[in-house]
Amino acid sequence: MALKLKRRRELSTLRTEESRARWRLAVITVCCVLVILATLIVGLYFTIKMVNTKFFFCSGSLKFISIEKVCDRKADCAGREDEISCVSKLQTNDTHPVRLMGERLVLQVFVNKDGWRTVCADNWRTKHTRLTCEQLGYTASPRSTRVPVKSLLFNSHNAFATVSNDSTHSDIQSLLSVGDKCLSGSVVSVSCSDCGEVVGEDRIVGGVDTEIEHWPWQVSLQWNHQHVCGGALLSRRWIISAAHCFTGQTRELRRWTVVLGQTQVAASRGVGSIEMIVVHSYYSRLSNDYDIAMLKLTWPVTVGESILPVCLPPHQLSVKEMLVVTGWGLLKEKGELPSVLQKASVPLIDRSECSKPSVYGSAITPRMLCAGFFDGNIDACQGDSGGPLVYLSSRWQLMGIVSWGVGCARDGKPGVYTDVSQLLNWIYTVMKRRP
C-alpha cells in the first residue's frame, strides 16, 4: 500500500514538473514572438522614415518618385499629387479697405475715390464691428469702443465716414457715406482678437531662459520633427513666419508640423499639422525682401495660458522702448541649440543708421527694420528665423519677423527683421481670402 502511494506521489510530481516546463516554454515562446514583432515594427518604422526622406509615394499611380521631384512645378504623379500639397504664393496690389490706426486702434476705411476715412461712431452697431473684423480675417472676440475726436494723435483732416444704411452688404465700406463732420464727436476703435494680453518678461545670442507662458504666441516650425524655424500665432488658425524657411525641399506641406505651448522645443505635445503655406510672391532669396509667410493650421488651436495669439500692429504706432525677440536659435554663431525658449531685449535702430554703407547700406529695403546693438553681444541667430520681434504697447504687438543678418551678434551688424507694419495689407488679404 505504501509503495502505491509513493508511486502516485512521484507521478503527480512528474506531471507538475511537466506542466511547469510546458508553461515556461509557452512564456518563452510568447516573449520571443513579441520581441520579434517589436523588432519588425521598429525596423519597419525606421525603414518607412528613411524611405520618406528619400522618396514620395504616389498613391494614385502606386509608384515612388525621388523627393527632389516633389514641388518642382512638374507633375510626376497621376493627378498632380506631388504638386498639390506645396507652398503657394500670393501677391496683392489692391489696397485692403480696412485698417486700424495708432495705439488706440482707430478704424479707418478706404471708400472708393474718397480715400481713407476715419469712421464716426454715429449709428455704429455690434454687427458693424463683427463685419469689420471679418474683413480683417478674424471671427473671434470682435469689440469696439468710442474715442473722442479731440483725443486723436493723428490728424483726421475732417475726413469721416458714417454708417448710412443697414443693407446686407458683405463689406463695411458699402454701408458708409463720407462727410466732413462727425456729429457725435467720437470715432470707432476696434479690437478683433484676444491677443497679446499677457504681461511678458523683459539663447538667442546673449539671451536668457524663459517660459512659453510669457510668450504664448511663440511656435516651433519643424521639418521631419526637427526644429527649423520659429513663428508667431496670429489667430486660432494662422501663424506668421519668414518666407526663407519654405524654399527648396521644404516646400512640401506634409513634412511640416507645429509645436505650440511648449517651453522645450523637443516636446511632443501641442503638435499641429499644416493645411496651407502662403509666401509673398515678391519674396527674393537674393535680397531677402518681402521675407514673409503665412501658415494655416489644419484645425483651430485651443487658446489658454500657454497658447495665445500676438496682436498685429496698427498703422503709425510709435515705438518708444525696447522690443523683445524670442526663439530656440543657436546660442552663439556656429554654436548649439538651446533646450528651452530664449528671450532677449533689443532696441529699434533708426533706418538711416542701419542703411549706412558701413552697416548694411542699400540692402535695407522699406520692408525691413533693424534692431539690436552695434557692439554685438545680443542678437537672433540661426534657428530663430521666422520668430517674433514684439513690442508692448497697450498689448504685445508683432513688429518684426526674424529675417537675416551678417553672422550672429557681430560688431556693427545688428539683426534685420521683416517690418510687419509695411505688409499688413498682404497679411489681412491672406487671412480674408483663405479663411
Buried (B, 14 or more C-beta within 10 A) or exposed (E): EEEEEEEEEEEEEEEEEEEEEEEEEEEEEEEEEEEEEEEEEEEEEEEEEEEBEEBBBBEEEEEEBEBEBBBBEEEBBEEEBBBEBBBEEBEBEEEBBBBBBBBBBBBBBBBEEBEBBBBBBBBBEEEBBBBBBBBBBBBBEBBBEBBEBEEBEEEBEEBBBBBEEEEEEEBBBBBBEBBEEBEBEBBBBBBBBBBBEBEBBEBBBBBEEBEBBBBBBBBBBBBEEEBBBBBBBBBBBBBBBBBBBBEEEBBBBEBBBBBBBBBBBBBEEBBBEBBBBBBBEBBEEEBBBBBBBBBBBEEEBEBEEBBBBBBBBBBBBEBEEBBBBBBBBBBBEEBEBBEBBBBBBBBBBEBEBBBEEEBBEEBBBEBBBBBBBBEBEBBBBBBBBBBBBBBBBEBBBBBBBBBBBEBBBBEEBBBBBBBBBBBBBBBBBBBBEBE
